[in-house]
Amino acid sequence: MSDFWPNRGLYLITPERSDDRHLLQSVTQVLPARPALLQYRCKSLPRGQRRAQALALAAACADHGVGLIINDDLELAAEVGALGVHLGRDDAGVAQARAVLGHSAVIGVSCYDDIALAARAAAAGASYVAFGAFFVSPTKPQARRASLESLRASAGLGVPRVAIGGISPDNAEPLVRAGADLLAVISGVFDAPDPLAAARQLQSLYEPHSPNTNQGTP
């Protein structure tokens, strides 16, 4: 896996926007917070438009030194030169993703509340594993719920752990204390009254001077 991606901090996930300019504006206004990663997630638009959006985001991320992850789509990740891909339960496996994107790609895997699944993903070479949803999420209101114990029990996996699902500046601190290396956030930033301030507040949980910083995570 890449030796150069920041594996602690805010992990922004894009909201779905059919207006390309609106999406780019929404993202560029929060990139000054220097999130660890940005994931492009879009399920509804035609492939040509998704490619155009991903290319625009790739350029914006490059300008701010932020790594771009593509949700689910290996071919799109390769086309736009993304840092890596995030895989769900029904997507390609880690080995296939590495075959397409290369050894240095960042490959993330959704593990819900399943420690055994996370262990298999880590053993297969995943760069990180994601647990959630921890709170009710506007993106996936019926999503399977995860507990803080998922984070605590996964401390020995040897890969960074992502917390996702309904996370906001108001509820993120316990997740960091329980061992979340990255906080994956959509509406908690992009629907906030001041998205940049929300992003900076979440990112600050990982700053060395923060009392919330968990120094014991991988």
C-alpha positions, 0 to 999 in steps of 0.5 A, spaced: 500 500 500 502 507 499 506 509 504 504 516 503 497 517 505 495 520 511 492 514 515 489 518 521 484 524 520 477 526 517 475 522 511 470 526 507 465 523 502 462 527 497 454 528 497 451 526 490 450 532 486 447 532 479 450 539 478 457 538 477 459 546 478 455 545 485 459 539 487 466 542 485 464 548 489 462 544 495 468 540 495 473 545 494 470 550 500 472 544 505 479 542 502 483 547 506 481 543 512 486 538 509 482 532 510 486 525 510 482 523 504 476 525 499 472 519 497 467 520 490 461 517 492 456 517 486 450 511 485 445 515 480 449 519 475 451 516 468 458 514 467 460 520 463 458 525 468 461 521 473 467 521 470 467 528 469 466 529 476 471 525 478 476 528 474 474 535 476 475 532 483 482 529 482 484 536 480 482 539 486 484 534 490 491 534 487 491 542 488 490 541 496 495 535 497 489 530 498 488 523 496 482 521 492 478 515 493 473 512 488 467 508 491 466 502 488 468 503 481 475 500 479 475 502 472 473 509 474 479 509 479 484 507 474 481 512 469 482 518 473 489 516 477 485 516 484 489 514 490 485 508 491 478 505 491 473 503 497 469 496 496 463 494 499 460 487 500 458 486 493 464 489 490 470 487 487 475 483 492 482 486 494 486 482 490 482 484 484 483 491 486 490 491 487 491 487 480 487 493 477 490 499 481 497 496 483 501 495 489 501 502 492 493 503 491 489 505 497 484 499 498 478 500 503 473 495 505 466 496 508 466 491 514 459 494 517 460 491 524 463 484 522 470 483 526 471 477 522 470 480 515 475 486 517 480 480 519 479 477 512 480 484 509 486 486 513 489 479 511 487 480 504 491 486 504 486 492 505 489 498 506 483 500 511 477 497 514 471 501 515 465 500 521 459 503 521 453 505 521 455 508 528 449 513 528 443 514 524 445 516 517 441 521 512 445 517 506 443 510 509 437 511 514 436 503 514 444 501 515 446 496 519 448 499 526 455 498 529 458 499 536 464 502 539 466 495 541 467 494 534 473 499 534 476 497 540 475 489 538 479 491 532 485 494 535 489 488 533 488 488 526 494 492 524 490 497 519 487 503 520 480 503 522 474 508 519 468 510 523 462 512 518 455 513 519 451 519 521 458 522 524 458 530 526 462 534 530 457 533 536 458 526 536 465 524 533 469 524 540 467 518 543 469 514 536 476 517 536 477 515 543 475 508 541 480 507 536 477 510 530 483 512 525 479 516 520 472 519 521 468 518 514 463 524 514 458 526 509 452 530 511 456 532 518 460 537 514 457 538 507 450 540 510 453 544 516 451 551 516 459 552 515 462 546 512 469 548 512 468 550 520 465 543 521 471 540 517 476 543 521 473 541 527 473 534 526 480 534 523 482 537 529 481 531 533 487 528 530 492 534 532 497 532 536 495 537 541 488 535 542 486 531 548 482 527 544 488 524 540 488 516 541 496 515 540 495 507 541 491 506 534 495 503 528 
